[in-house]
């Protein structure tokens, strides 16, 4: 099971990072794995909270934080 999860996370991080130069590869992979962890953790926490206002707030916060992180990554890659 761990091997399959490792393979899938690797494939997803490659898909997220897209077609970046080799110099940006490490930062892009880290950002992709961070985004995956944020999505999984946010979803798990939201589900654990049930159908509450806090659950909705957790999902919004994860979405906003993830979008900001990706936007900042794009700026930092373009600056290098």
C-alpha positions as CSV (number, residue, x, y, z in Angstrom):
1,X,0.0,0.0,0.0
2,X,2.8,2.5,0.9
3,X,4.5,1.8,-2.5
4,X,1.3,2.6,-4.4
5,X,0.8,5.8,-2.4
6,X,4.4,6.9,-3.0
7,X,3.9,6.3,-6.7
8,X,0.7,8.2,-6.9
9,X,2.0,11.2,-4.9
10,X,5.0,11.3,-7.1
11,X,2.9,11.3,-10.2
12,X,0.6,14.0,-8.8
13,X,3.5,16.2,-7.8
14,X,4.9,15.9,-11.4
15,X,1.5,16.8,-12.9
16,X,1.2,19.8,-10.5
17,X,4.7,21.1,-11.3
18,X,4.0,21.2,-15.0
19,X,6.7,22.0,-17.5
20,X,9.2,24.0,-15.5
21,X,13.0,24.4,-16.0
22,X,15.4,22.2,-14.1
23,X,16.5,25.1,-11.9
24,X,12.9,25.5,-10.6
25,X,12.3,21.7,-10.3
26,X,13.1,21.3,-6.6
27,X,11.0,24.3,-5.5
28,X,8.1,23.2,-7.8
29,X,8.1,19.6,-6.5
30,X,8.1,20.9,-2.9
31,X,5.2,23.2,-3.6
32,X,3.3,20.5,-5.3
33,X,3.8,18.1,-2.4
34,X,2.9,20.9,0.1
35,X,-0.3,21.6,-1.9
36,X,-1.2,17.9,-1.8
37,X,-0.6,17.7,1.9
38,X,-2.7,20.9,2.4
39,X,-5.6,19.5,0.4
40,X,-5.6,16.1,2.1
41,X,-5.2,17.6,5.6
42,X,-7.8,20.3,5.0
43,X,-10.3,17.8,3.7
44,X,-9.7,15.4,6.5
45,X,-10.1,18.1,9.1
46,X,-13.2,19.5,7.4
47,X,-14.8,16.1,7.3
48,X,-14.0,15.4,11.0
49,X,-15.8,18.7,11.9
50,X,-19.0,17.6,10.1
51,X,-21.4,19.9,8.4
52,X,-20.5,23.0,10.4
53,X,-19.6,26.6,9.7
54,X,-16.1,25.8,11.0
55,X,-15.8,23.0,8.4
56,X,-16.6,25.4,5.6
57,X,-14.1,27.9,7.0
58,X,-11.3,25.3,7.1
59,X,-12.0,24.5,3.4
60,X,-12.0,28.2,2.5
61,X,-8.8,28.8,4.4
62,X,-7.0,25.9,2.7
63,X,-8.1,27.1,-0.7
64,X,-7.0,30.7,-0.1
65,X,-3.7,29.6,1.5
66,X,-3.0,27.2,-1.4
67,X,-3.7,29.8,-4.0
68,X,-1.5,32.3,-2.3
69,X,1.3,29.8,-2.0
70,X,1.1,28.9,-5.7
71,X,1.1,32.5,-6.7
72,X,4.1,33.2,-4.6
73,X,5.9,30.2,-6.0
74,X,5.3,31.6,-9.5
75,X,6.9,34.9,-8.5
76,X,9.9,33.3,-6.9
77,X,10.6,31.0,-9.8
78,X,10.4,33.9,-12.3
79,X,12.8,35.9,-10.2
80,X,15.5,33.2,-10.2
